[in-house]
Amino acid sequence: MQFNAMRLSVARKRARLSKKGFADRLGVTPHTVTRWENGDTQPLPENVRQFSLLLNFPEAFFFQEDLEIADASMVSFRSQKSMTASERDAALAAGAIGFSVSDWVEKRFNLPDPNVPDLNLYDPEMAAVILRQDWGLGEEPISNMVHLLESRGVRVFSLAEDTRRVNAFSLWRGERPYVFLNTMKTAENSRFDAAHELGHLVLHQDGKNTGRSAEDEANLFAAAFLMPKADVLAQFSGSKTLTRLIALKKRWRVSLMALIVRLGKLGLITEWVYRDLCIQVRMRYKDTEPEGIERERSVVWQKVMKSLWAERVTQLDIARDLGLPEAEVSGLIFGILQGAGDSPEPTKGTRPRLVSGGGQSW
């Protein structure tokens, strides 16, 4: 197959290099890089070897079919304002690689069908109530957001981005919803990110509501979905000490700050108390989380890899099939490694079973 110019652009963006920065490392002009990426000129074999060494992508990566890159305007980023252009482009490039990994898996496994309704006609609080009813969750705390999303057909990937400014992002790819979560965050914040992205998936499917208002709506949805109003009213005794609030936030597995914000939004604490609590939390804990929870991991990827390992297929084999660095695959599947031990019991509806034709169904 001929050299694929688009894949050079993807690999460069994964390395967070500008065209000029890449050109400087190669010892060529930025114009030369532009012509390669536009397909105007074909790089020589020695150039491709340089690409591979500098970008840490196998040479085979550059000679495969186009990757599908999401339109940035249709992607809901958790922290759009704080991101740099290179961070956004690197995340979108990771998404494109995630799509190829997802397609590889779905040729071999039948994953849960999507069950994510369009609730754009409702305000965030009501949408959270309706979705809980639709999914049969009642008012009980959600034990694992990643497992819940996967059981409803959301394709969940991790992001091994070395930055806190790329929290998470989500999008619809045809009829399938995708969520990418940055594992650099605290476990509580990553869990809130998952609920936030679910908010985008149910509230903003048409892509018309973007920017700050969409982010605010997704935040309100996440808080209401993780901490249902009725349950908060039943559990909150009125005590406003940090010790009591820390004990309470563990019920919903959220950050202490997320609980304080929720109490403020529900009018259970005054504006003065809210500000005082925020100051106490920042001074005492800074960027840490008191009595943190264990990070949530993917049950789907654990089950997929366990099934593949039984056939002596590893993530390295997946990477070779797709012409990817093994690190890119590992970074997308929550770092699940061969021989990592037994996976947890899956959410109802996600256990694999053999089907005719030798594939797997979930």
C-alpha positions in Angstrom: 0.0 0.0 0.0 1.1 3.6 -0.7 2.3 6.0 2.1 -0.7 7.5 3.9 -0.2 11.2 4.4 -3.1 11.5 6.8 -1.5 9.0 9.2 1.7 11.1 9.3 -0.5 14.0 10.6 -2.1 11.7 13.2 1.3 10.4 14.5 2.7 13.9 14.6 -0.3 15.2 16.6 -0.1 12.3 19.0 3.5 13.5 19.7 2.1 17.0 20.2 4.5 18.4 17.7 3.7 21.4 15.4 4.7 21.1 11.8 7.6 23.5 12.5 8.7 21.5 15.6 8.6 18.2 13.6 10.4 19.8 10.7 13.2 21.1 13.0 13.7 17.6 14.4 13.8 16.1 10.9 16.1 18.8 9.6 13.7 19.9 6.8 11.5 22.9 6.3 7.9 23.2 7.6 6.8 23.5 3.9 8.2 20.0 3.3 6.2 18.6 6.2 3.1 20.3 4.9 3.5 18.8 1.4 4.0 15.3 2.9 0.9 15.7 5.0 -1.2 17.0 2.1 -0.1 14.2 -0.1 1.6 16.5 -2.6 4.9 14.6 -2.3 5.8 11.1 -1.2 8.5 10.8 1.5 11.5 8.6 0.7 12.0 5.3 2.6 14.7 6.9 4.8 12.2 9.7 5.6 9.6 7.1 6.8 12.3 5.5 9.0 12.9 8.9 10.6 9.1 9.4 11.1 9.0 6.1 12.9 12.0 6.8 15.2 10.9 10.4 16.0 7.2 9.7 16.6 7.5 6.1 18.0 5.1 4.6 15.5 6.0 1.5 13.5 6.7 2.1 9.9 3.7 -0.1 9.0 1.4 2.5 10.6 2.1 4.9 7.7 1.0 2.4 5.0 -2.5 1.6 6.1 -5.9 3.0 5.2 -7.2 6.3 6.5 -8.1 6.7 10.1 -11.5 8.3 11.1 -10.9 11.6 12.8 -13.8 13.2 14.6 -14.9 16.7 13.7 -13.7 18.8 16.6 -17.0 20.8 16.5 -18.9 17.6 17.3 -16.7 16.5 20.2 -17.6 17.5 23.8 -14.4 18.2 25.7 -14.6 18.4 29.5 -12.2 21.3 29.7 -12.3 23.0 26.4 -11.1 26.5 27.6 -8.0 25.3 29.4 -6.7 23.1 26.6 -4.1 24.1 24.1 -4.5 23.4 20.4 -1.8 20.7 20.5 -3.5 18.9 23.5 -6.9 19.0 21.7 -5.3 17.7 18.5 -3.5 14.9 20.4 -6.7 13.9 22.1 -8.6 13.8 18.8 -5.8 11.7 17.3 -6.1 9.3 20.2 -9.8 9.1 19.5 -9.0 8.1 15.9 -6.7 5.4 17.1 -9.4 4.4 19.6 -11.9 4.0 16.7 -9.6 1.6 14.9 -9.1 -0.5 18.1 -12.8 -0.5 18.7 -13.5 -1.7 15.1 -10.9 -4.4 15.5 -12.7 -5.7 18.7 -16.2 -5.4 17.2 -15.2 -7.7 14.3 -14.6 -10.4 16.9 -17.0 -9.6 19.7 -20.6 -8.5 19.9 -20.6 -5.7 22.5 -23.8 -4.4 24.2 -26.1 -2.4 21.9 -26.3 1.3 22.8 -29.1 2.3 25.1 -28.6 6.1 25.5 -31.8 8.1 25.0 -32.0 11.6 23.6 -33.2 13.8 26.5 -32.5 17.2 25.1 -36.0 18.4 25.8 -35.4 18.2 29.6 -33.4 20.3 32.0 -30.3 18.5 33.4 -31.8 17.7 36.7 -34.9 16.1 35.2 -32.9 14.4 32.5 -30.9 12.7 35.3 -34.1 11.5 37.0 -35.5 10.2 33.8 -32.4 8.3 32.8 -32.1 6.7 36.2 -35.7 5.6 35.9 -35.2 4.4 32.3 -32.1 2.4 33.4 -33.8 1.0 36.5 -31.3 2.6 38.9 -33.7 4.0 41.5 -32.2 6.5 44.0 -29.3 4.2 45.1 -25.6 5.3 44.6 -23.9 4.1 41.4 -21.2 1.6 42.4 -19.2 2.0 39.1 -19.8 4.5 36.4 -17.5 2.9 33.8 -19.3 -0.5 34.2 -22.7 1.2 34.0 -21.8 3.0 30.7 -20.4 -0.1 29.2 -23.5 -2.1 30.1 -25.6 0.5 28.2 -23.5 0.2 25.1 -21.2 3.2 25.5 -17.7 2.5 24.2 -15.4 3.6 27.0 -11.6 4.2 26.5 -8.9 5.6 28.8 -6.6 8.4 27.8 -3.0 8.2 29.0 -2.5 11.9 28.4 0.3 13.5 30.5 -1.8 16.6 31.2 -4.7 17.4 33.5 -6.1 19.9 31.0 -7.6 17.1 28.9 -10.1 15.7 31.4 -12.4 13.7 29.1 -14.3 13.9 25.9 -17.3 12.2 24.3 -19.0 12.0 20.9 -21.4 10.0 18.8 -19.9 8.0 16.0 -22.9 7.1 13.9 -25.2 5.3 16.3 -22.5 4.5 18.8 -21.6 6.7 21.8 -17.9 7.0 22.8 -16.4 8.3 26.0 -12.6 8.8 26.6 -11.5 9.4 30.2 -8.1 10.8 31.3 -6.5 8.5 33.9 -4.4 11.4 35.3 -7.3 12.7 37.4 -8.2 11.5 40.8 -10.6 8.5 40.8 -13.5 10.7 42.1 -12.9 13.3 39.4 -12.6 10.7 36.7 -15.9 9.2 37.9 -17.6 12.7 37.7 -16.0 13.1 34.2 -17.8 9.9 33.1 -21.1 11.2 34.4 -20.4 14.6 32.8 -19.8 13.0 29.4 -22.9 10.9 29.8 -24.7 14.2 30.2 -23.4 15.4 26.9 -24.5 12.1 25.2 -28.1 12.4 26.4 -28.5 16.2 26.3 -26.5 17.3 23.3 -26.9 14.6 20.6 -27.6 17.1 17.9 -24.4 19.0 18.6 -26.2 22.3 18.6 -25.6 23.3 22.2 -21.9 23.8 22.7 -19.5 26.0 24.7 -19.9 27.1 28.3 -23.7 26.5 28.5 -23.3 22.9 27.4 -20.5 22.3 29.9 -22.6 23.8 32.7 -25.6 21.6 31.7 -23.4 18.5 31.7 -22.0 19.4 35.1 -25.5 19.8 36.5 -26.6 16.5 35.0 -23.5 14.7 36.4 -24.2 16.0 39.9 -27.8 15.1 39.8 -27.1 11.7 38.3 -24.4 10.7 40.9 -26.2 12.4 43.8 -29.9 12.2 43.4 -31.8 15.0 45.1 -34.1 12.7 47.1 -31.1 10.7 48.4 -29.1 13.8 49.3 -32.1 15.2 51.2 -32.6 11.9 53.0 -28.9 11.6 54.0 -27.9 15.2 54.8 -28.4 15.8 58.5 -27.4 19.5 58.3 -24.0 18.9 59.8 -21.5 21.0 57.9 -18.2 19.8 59.3 -15.6 18.5 56.9 -15.4 15.3 58.9 -19.2 14.6 58.3 -19.1 15.7 54.7 -16.1 13.4 54.0 -18.1 10.5 55.4 -21.1 11.5 53.3 -19.2 12.0 50.0 -18.0 8.4 50.3 -21.7 7.2 49.9 -21.8 8.6 46.3 -18.1 8.1 45.6 -17.7 11.7 44.5 -15.1 14.3 45.5 -15.6 16.4 48.6 -15.8 19.6 46.4 -18.5 18.0 44.2 -20.6 17.2 47.2 -20.2 20.8 48.6 -21.2 22.2 45.2 -24.3 19.9 45.1 -25.4 21.0 48.6 -25.1 24.6 47.5 -27.1 24.1 44.3 -29.8 22.3 46.3 -30.0 25.2 48.8 -29.0 23.0 51.7 -26.1 25.3 52.7 -25.9 29.1 52.5 -23.7 31.0 50.2 -21.5 32.0 53.1 -21.1 28.4 54.3 -20.4 27.2 50.8 -17.6 29.7 50.4 -16.2 28.9 53.8 -16.2 25.1 53.0 -14.5 25.7 49.7 -11.7 27.7 51.3 -11.2 25.0 54.0 -11.0 22.2 51.3 -8.5 24.1 49.2 -6.3 25.0 52.2 -6.4 21.5 53.7 -6.3 19.2 50.7 -5.2 21.3 47.7 -5.1 18.9 44.8 -5.6 15.8 46.8 -8.8 13.9 47.7 -9.4 12.9 51.3 -10.1 9.2 51.8 -10.0 8.6 48.0 -11.6 5.6 46.3 -10.1 3.0 44.0 -10.0 3.9 40.4 -12.7 2.5 38.2 -11.6 0.2 35.4 -13.3 -1.3 32.3 -15.0 -4.7 32.7 -15.5 -4.9 28.9 -11.8 -4.6 28.2 -10.9 -7.0 31.0 -13.3 -9.6 29.5 -12.2 -8.9 25.9 -8.5 -9.4 26.9 -9.2 -12.4 29.0 -10.9 -14.1 26.0 -8.1 -13.1 23.7 -5.4 -14.3 26.1 -7.2 -17.7 26.1 -6.4 -17.8 22.4 -2.9 -16.5 23.0 -3.7 -13.1 21.6 -2.2 -10.2 23.5 -2.4 -6.4 23.2 0.9 -6.6 21.3 -0.8 -8.7 18.7 -3.6 -6.1 18.4 -1.0 -3.4 18.0 0.8 -5.3 15.3 -2.4 -6.0 13.4 -3.2 -2.3 13.4 0.3 -1.1 12.9 0.3 0.8 16.3 2.7 1.2 19.1 1.8 -1.2 21.9 1.7 1.8 24.3 -1.1 3.4 22.3 -3.2 0.3 22.7 -2.4 0.0 26.4 -3.2 3.6 27.0 -6.7 3.2 25.5 -7.7 0.0 27.4 -7.0 1.2 30.9 -3.5 -0.4 30.9 -4.9 -3.9 31.2 -2.0 -6.3 30.8 -1.7 -10.0 30.2 -1.8 -12.0 33.4 -3.1 -9.1 35.4 -5.4 -11.5 37.4 -9.0 -12.3 37.4 -11.4 -9.6 36.2 -14.3 -8.4 38.4 -17.8 -9.7 38.0 -19.3 -7.8 35.1 -22.4 -5.7 35.2 -25.5 -7.7 34.2 -25.7 -8.1 30.4 -21.9 -7.9 29.8 -20.8 -11.5 30.3 -19.2 -13.0 27.2 -20.7 -16.1 25.6 -19.7 -18.2 22.6 -21.9 -17.8 19.5 -21.9 -19.5 16.1 -19.0 -18.6 13.8 -16.5 -18.6 16.6 -17.0 -15.0 17.7 -17.9 -13.6 21.1 -21.2 -12.0 22.2 -21.6 -9.8 25.2 
